[in-house]
Amino acid sequence: MSKLIEDAYSTPMLVETLSLELAKLKTPNVIYPVGDPIYIHIYTDPRSKNIVYHPVEPRLTENKEEILNHVEKELALRIDEDAVFNSSEEKAEFLYGLLEKIVMKGGETRIENKRIILDYSTYEKLKYEIYCEKVGHGILEPFIRDPYIEDVHCSGVGPIFLSHKIFGSVETTVTLNTQEELDRFIIKLSELVGKPVSHRNPIVDATLLDGSRINIVFGEDVSRRGSNFTIRKFAQRPLSIIELIKYGTMSSLVAAYLWILLEERMSVWVCGETASGKTTTLSAITSFIPPSAKIVSIEEVPEVHVPHRNWIREVVRETGNVASDEQGAVSMFQLLKAALRQRPTYIIVGEIRGVEGNIAFQAMQTGHPVLSTFHAASVGKLIQRLTNYPINVPKTHVDNLNVAIFQSAVHDPETGRYKRRVITVNEILGYEPADQQFNFIEVFSYNPIFDNFEFRGLGTSYLLDSKIAVMRGLSGYGIRKIYEELYQRSEILEYMLRLGITDYWEVWENLSWINRVGIERAHHKYKRMCLMKFGSKVEDVIKAKIGRFL
C-alpha cells in the first residue's frame, strides 16, 4: 500500500465496482478487484497529470529466475507431451498438482533433493506466475480479467495502452522494453491462439481464450516501429437495453420504437464508425425479438449475444490468411446463403462489409428480416457503400432496409472523455429515379447541447403510420393507437430502470413475460410497482422525461 500511496501521492479509494460517476473525477485514485488475486490501481500521475493504470499482482521478485528455472525443469520432466486438457481450469489444476510435488511449503527459499522449499507467500506468487505463463495470457492477464477494458493497444516497444470504459485512454505500467522481448512475447501469444506468426506470415487475426479479438503485426519489415498487437475485448456480460438507457446511449422512447419494429419483423442496421458501440447496441436490441423466434447469427468472430433458445450461431472458418473454397474455408457469403434455407425468423450478421451484403438484401427482399452492423457515419455514406463495389445493391432495392441507426462516440465536456450516443434513427423510404435521390425520414435525432433525444416522427413515421398500421388493420384516427403504445412501451422501460431491472438476462425474462401477457397488463403492473415504491411523483417524472405529447 505504501508503494501505491507513493505513486499517487495520496491514499487510494478502494471500490468493489466502478460507476460512471468516477469518470467525473479530475484526478482519479482508486483501486478495484478484477478477480483474485489481482487488483487494479488507477491514479493520476502527479508529474505528467496523465491517468495511469497499474496492475497490482502477486509477482515473484526475490530469486525469481532461480525459482522459475528450477520449477520449469521439473515441470518439463513430469508433463506428458501428449496431455490434452478440456479447459483452462483443468490445465491449471493439473499444474497445481505437479507444483505440490515439486515445492515444499514452509521455510526459507532453498533447493533440496530436487525439491524447492518456499514460504507460503512465495508459493502463492509462484502459483500465479505459473498460471499466467502456462494457462493465461502472461503480462496481459490483468487486462483480460478486467471487465472495464474495451481495447488493449501495444504500438511497439514501451508501455501498453488501454481503452477503459470509465477513464478513457490510459497508459499502463506494463511495458515491453526491447524489440527482442516484444517479438518473443508476440510469438508466444500467436502460438497460444493457434496461429503462429512469422516473417513469412506477419499478420494474424485470431480469437483469444476468452473470445476477445486479437490482431498481430510481426516484424520491422512491415511495421516501422516493430511488432505490435491490438486486442478488442469480448464482453462476458452483455449490456442490456435498460443499461443503454441508463447510460444515455439512447432514450427509452428510441428503445420503445425499436421494440415495436423488431416485434413486427423489420430490418434494422446499427451503423457508425469504429469503436462507436455498434455490436453492444445490436446485442441489446435482440432482446426485443419475440422469444419464440428462430434466429441465425453469422459472424467472423463470435461477438453478438442473443438470449433466445432457438438460436443457431454460425462462424466463418478461415484456413491460413485467405478465406477461399480451395483451402476448405467457409465464408460469410456461404453461411448467409445457407441461412436462407434454415427458415429463420431473423438473420443477424455481425458486420456487413462485402458481397454478403448483396445476399442480405436478397434475404430482406424475400421476407427474412436482417439485423447487422455497418461502417458508415451517415445515410449518404451508407447508401454510397451499399450501391457500389463490392456490395453492389441496386438503388431500387435499398428500401428493403427499414431502419438505419447511426451511433457515435461524442465528446463529453464535463469529463473531457467520450461517451457513446445514438445520433440519428432513420427510416429508409427508397430511391426516386426521376429525382435520382434517396428519401429517408429522420425519426430521432440527438441534441448534444442538452444530451437528449428529439422525437421527430410523431405523425410522420412511414413505418408506424403506413406499414405497421396497415399490418394491424389501423387507419385514420386509429393510427393514434400505435403512438399510444409507443409511449406505453417507453414508460415500461423507464419503470424497469427505476425498479433496478437492468441485468441482461433479467431484462430478457421480463420482456419475455411482457410478450406473453401484453403491453397493457405489463404497463399496469410496472406502474403499480413503481407507485408503491416511489410514490405518485415518479409518474410525472417519467412523463416529463419522455416528453409525452399524447
N, C-alpha and C positions, 0 to 999 in steps of 0.2 A: 504493500500500500504506500509506503514511503516513497518508492520509486515513481508511482503514479502521481502522487502529490507533487513530486519534484518536476515531473514532465509538464504538468498543467499549472503549477504554482498555487494550487488550491485543492481542497478535498473534493473528490468527485462524488456525484449523487448516484446512489445505487437504485436502479429501477428494474422491475421484472419484465415489463414490456414497454415499448416506445409508443408514444402518442404523437399525433400531428402537432400538438401544442409545442412540442420540443423543437420543431422546425423554426419557431419564432425566436429561439434563444440566439442572441448575437454572439455569445462566447460559450458554446456548449461544453460541459464537462460531466459526462455521465458514463456509468458502467452498467452493462446489461448482460445476462447469460444467454448463450446460444446452444446450450446442451453440455452437460457435464463432460469434461472438466474445464470448458472454455468460457471465458468472459471477454467482452469487448469494451475497451475504454476509448471513448470518443471525446477529444478535447481540442481546445483552440491553442495552437502554438503561440506562446507569449511573444515570440520574436517576429515571426512571419505573419501572424494573425490568421493563418490558414487552419482549416479543420483537419485534424489528424486522426486516423483510425489505427488503434493499437490492439492487436490480439493479445490477451493475457492467457498464456498456455503453460502447462507443467513440463517445460522442456528441460532436458539434461544440460548442465553447464560444466560442472567439475568432472574430469575424467571421461568426458563424453566419447571421444574417439576410442579410448581403450575399452570402455564398456560395450559400445556398439560393435566394434570389430570382433570381440570375443563372442558376443551373442550371435552375430551374423554367421560366424564359422560353425557354431554349434547347431544353429537352426538348419544350415545347409546340409549338415550330416544327418539330420533327423527327418527332413521333409522329403517325401516321395515326389519325384518329378512328375509322376502321372496322377497325383492327387487332384481331385475335382471337387469343388465346393459349390453348393446350390445357392448360396447367398454370402454377402459380405459378413453377416453376423456369424455364420457357420465357420468361415475362414478365420475370423477374429478369435472365436472360442478355441479353435484348433491351435492357433499360435499361442494363446494364453496358456493352454495346457502344456505346450512344449517349454514355455518360459518357466513354469513351475518346476520342471525337471532340470533346467539349466541354472536357475537362480536360487540361492538360499537367502531367505529374508532375515535380517537382523545382524547388526554389527557393521564395522567399517568396511569400506569397499576394498575387496581383495579377491584374488583368484586362487582356489584350492582344488586340486584334483578335477580339473576341467569344469568345476562349478564356480560361479561368481557369487560372492557374498555382497549384498546390498542392504542398506537400511530401508525401512518401509517407504519413506518418502521418495527415495531414489528409484525404488522398484516401480512405484506408480508412474513416475515420469518415464521410465523405460517402457512400460506398457503403452503409454500414449505415443511415444516415439515409434515403436514397432507398428502400432495401429496406423499411424499416419503414413509410414513408408511402405508397409506391406498390404494394407487394406484400403486406406483412404486416399487422399489427394495430396499428401506431403504438406508443403507450406501453404497450400490453398485450403486446407481443411477448415479453418475458421470461416472463410468466405463461403464455402459450400454449405456450412451448417447455419449461417446467419440468414434468417428469413427476411431481413430488411435489405438485403443486397439484390440489386437488379442485374448489374453487369460487373465483370472483372476485366480490367484492362492492363495488359503488360505490353508496353510500347517498345521495349528493348531493355538494355542494361539499366538498372536503377530501381526505384520504388514501383510497386504495383499500385494502381489507382482503382477506385471503385465508384459505381453509381449507387448511391444509398437512397432508399425510399424516403427517408426523413431529412437527411442532411445534404442531399445532392452529391456533387462530385467531391470525393475526398481522397487524400493521399494516405497510403498506409506506411507503417514502419517495416513492412515485409519487403525485402529487397533481393534482387539477383545482381550480384556485384561485378561479375565478369561475363564476357561473352561465352566462355567455356562453361561456366556454371549454368547460364541460361540455356545453352544448347543441350547440356546433359539433362536438365530438368524437362525441356520440351520433348526430347526423345523418349524419356521415361513416361511422360504424360501421354504421348501418342501411342505408345505400346499398351498403356493402361486401357485405352479406348478401342484397342484392336485395329488401329490404322497407323502402323509405323511410318514416321516421316523420314525423308532422306533428301539428299541434294537432287536426286532424280525425281522424287515425288515431294516437292517442297510445300505444297498446300494441302491441308487436310481439314475437312468438315466432319465432325463426329458428335456423338452424344456421350456425356459423362454418365457415371453410375446412377446419379440422381435424376437423370433426364435433361440436364442442362445442355445447351448447345455450345460447342467449342469450335473456334476457327483458329488454325495454326498456320503461320507462315515461317518457314525454316530457312535460315542461311542468309548471309550478307549479299549473295549474288542477286537475290530477288527483293531484299529489304535492306535499304542502305544503313539503317540503324541496327541491323541484325535481326535475329529471330524475334517473333512477337506472337502473342495469342490474345484472343478475346473470348470471354465466356458470357453467354446470355443465360441467366439463372432460370431454372424451371420452378414455378411456384407450386409447392406441395399442397398448399391450401388455397384454392382459387378464391378471389374476391366475389362476393355476392352482389346482386343488383342493388340491394339495400345499402351495402357498403359504398358502392359507387355514388349513390345519392348522398350518403353521409359525408363523403369526402369532396363532394361538389363536382364530380366528373360530369354528371348530368342531373337534371331536376327530376322529381317524381313524376311530373307531367310528361317529360320526354320519355321516361321509362314506361309510363302507362300507355302512351301512344304506340311504342314498340310492342308492348304486351298485346294489344289488340291486333296489330299487324301480324305477329307471329302466330297467334291463335287462328288467324284467317289465312295462313299459308302464303304470306307474302315473302318475296325475296329481298333480303336486306344485306348490304355490304358495309363493313366498317372500314373507312378509308383514312389515310393520314400518312405522315412521314415516319421515318424510323424512330422507334422508342416513344411513340405517342400513346401507347397503351391499347392498341387495336385488338390484340389477342385477348387481353384481360376483359375488355368490353364484350367481345364476341362470346367468351365463355360465360360471362354473367347473364347475357340475354338469352342463352339457350334454355335457361330455366323457365322462360315464358312459353316454350313449345309444349303443347299438351302432353301429359305423361304417357298416354297410350301410343304416341308417335314412334315410328321406326326411323332411326337416324343412322346415316352412314357418314363417317368423317374420313377425310383423305388429307394426309399431311406429309411433308418431307421429314419433319421432326415432330413427334407427338407432343403438342403443347395445349391444345384445346381441351377443356374439361366439359363433359356432357353428363348430366345427372341421370339420364334415362336408362332404364334397364335394357330396353331393346335398342342397343347401340352397337353398331359394327364399326370398329376402329381400324382403319387401314393406313399403312405407312409405306412410303416409297422405298424400294430396295435398290441400292446402288452397288455396283461392282467396280472397284477401282475408283477413279475420279470422274468417269463419264458414264452417265446412265444411258445404256443402249441395249436393244434386243439381243445383239450378238454376244454381249457379255452376261446375259442372264439377268439383267436388271429389270425392274418393274417401275415404270414412270407414273407420274401423277395423271398424265393423259390416259394411260391404260386403265388405271384404277377408276378414274371418273367414268370411262365408258362402261366398265364392269358394274359400277354402282347403279347405272340406269336399268340394269337387268335385275336388280335386287329389290325393286318396288319400295324404295324408301319414302317416308313422309317428307323428310327433309334431307338434303345433302349439305354437308359442311366441308368446305375446302379451306385448309389452314391459311393459304395465301395463293392468290392467282397472279401469275407473272408471265406465262407463255401461252402456248397453243391450247392448253387445257381450258383457258378462258373461253375459247370458242365453243368447246363441248359444254361448258357450264351454261352458256346462253342457249344452246340447243336443249339442254335439260329443262331450263326455265320455260322455254317455248312449248315443251311437251307436258307441262304441268308439274314439274318437280321443283319446288322452291329451293333456292340455294342461299346459304349463308357463307360469307367469306370475308377475308381481309384483303386490302388492296392498297398499294403505294400510290397515293395521289393526294394532293393538297386542296383541290377544288373540283367542282363539277366539270369545268372546262378541261382540266388535266386528266380527269377520269375518262371522259369521252375521247380525248385525244389518244390516250393509251389503248382504250378498248378498240377503236376503229382503225388502228394502224398495226403494222407488223410488231410482234409475232401473233397477236391475238386475233386481229382482223375480223371483228364483229361487224356485220353490215349495219349501216347507220339506222336503217328502219327497224332493226331488232333490238336496239339499245333499251327501249322502253320495257323489255321483259324484266329488267332490273327495276323493282318498285321503289326502293329507298336507298339512298347513299348517306351514311352518317360520316361526317368529317370531324376528326379528332386531332388535337394538337397539344403540345406542351407549351403553356403560356407562362410568361414571367410574372412572379408574384412580388410586387414592390414592397410588401410588408416584410417578407423573409429574404428577398433577394435570390430566391431559388425558383424552380419551375414546378408547375402543377399541371395535371392533365385535365383538359376540358373538351367536351363535345362543342365544336364551333358552330356547325350548322347541321340540320337534318333536312334533306331534300327529297321530294318526290319527283321521279323522272317521268315526264309526260311523253316524250318521244321526239321524233325528227320531223320537221316541216320541210319537205322537198322544195316547195315554192319559195320559201324564205331562206332555205339552206341553213337552218339553225335548229338547235335543240331547245326544247322548252322544259322547264322544271319549276317546281314551287318550293320555296324555302319555308318549311313549316315551323322550324325552330331556329333561333339564332342566339349566339352567346353575346352578352353585353359585358365587356371587360371592365367598364367603369364601376358597375355595381356587382360584378361577379355573379350574375344570374342569367336566366334564360327567358327569352321573349317568345311567346306563342303567337305565330303569325298565321296559323292555319285554321283559326276559328271561322267556319263558314266558307273557307276557300280550299280546304284539303280535297284533292281529287280522289285519293284513296278512301277517305272516310265518307265523303259525300256521294261519289259516283260509282265506286267499286264495292266497298263493303256494305254500303246502304242497299245496293241492288241485290247483293248476295243474301241480305237479311230481309228482303222484301219491304224495305222502307222507302218512302218518297215524301216530298213536300215537307210539311211540318214534322213528320215522323223522324226525319234525319236528326232532329234535335236530340233524340234518344241516344244516338251514338256519342254525342258530346257530353251528355249527362253521365253516360257510362265511363267515358274517358276521365272525367273528374272524380267519379267514384273510385275508379282503379287507382288514381293518383292519391286519393285520401287513404285508401287501404295501405299503400306503400309507406305513406307518412306515419300511419298508425303503427305499422310493423317496426319502423325505425324507432319510434318512441317507446315501444314495448321491448326493445332490445333484441328483436328477432333479426339478427344480422349474419349469423354463420351461414355459409353457402348451403350446407345440407339442411339446416333448419329452415331456411328460406324456401328451399325446394319442397320440403314436406308441406309447408304452409300453402305454397302456390298449387301443389297437387290437390290439397284439400279444397281450396277455392275453386279449382276446376271441377270438382265433383259437386259442390253444393251451390255454386253460382255466385255472382258478384253481389247481388242484393243481400243475401244471407250473410256472406262473409263481411261485407261492409258494416252491417248491423252489429255483428259480433265484435269486430275490432274496435269499432266506435265505442261500444259499451265498455269494453275492457279499458280503453284509454280514459273514458269519463270517470270510471271507478278509481283509476289510479292517479289521475292528474287533475280531475275536476273539469268544470264546464269551459274554462278558458282555453283548453287545448284545442277545441273545435275551431274557435275564432283564429287562433294562431295558425293552424293548418290551412284554413281557407284563405287567410291573408298571404301565406307563403305561396300557395298555388296560384293565387290571383284568380279565383273562380269568378267567372262572368255570368254563369247561368243561374 
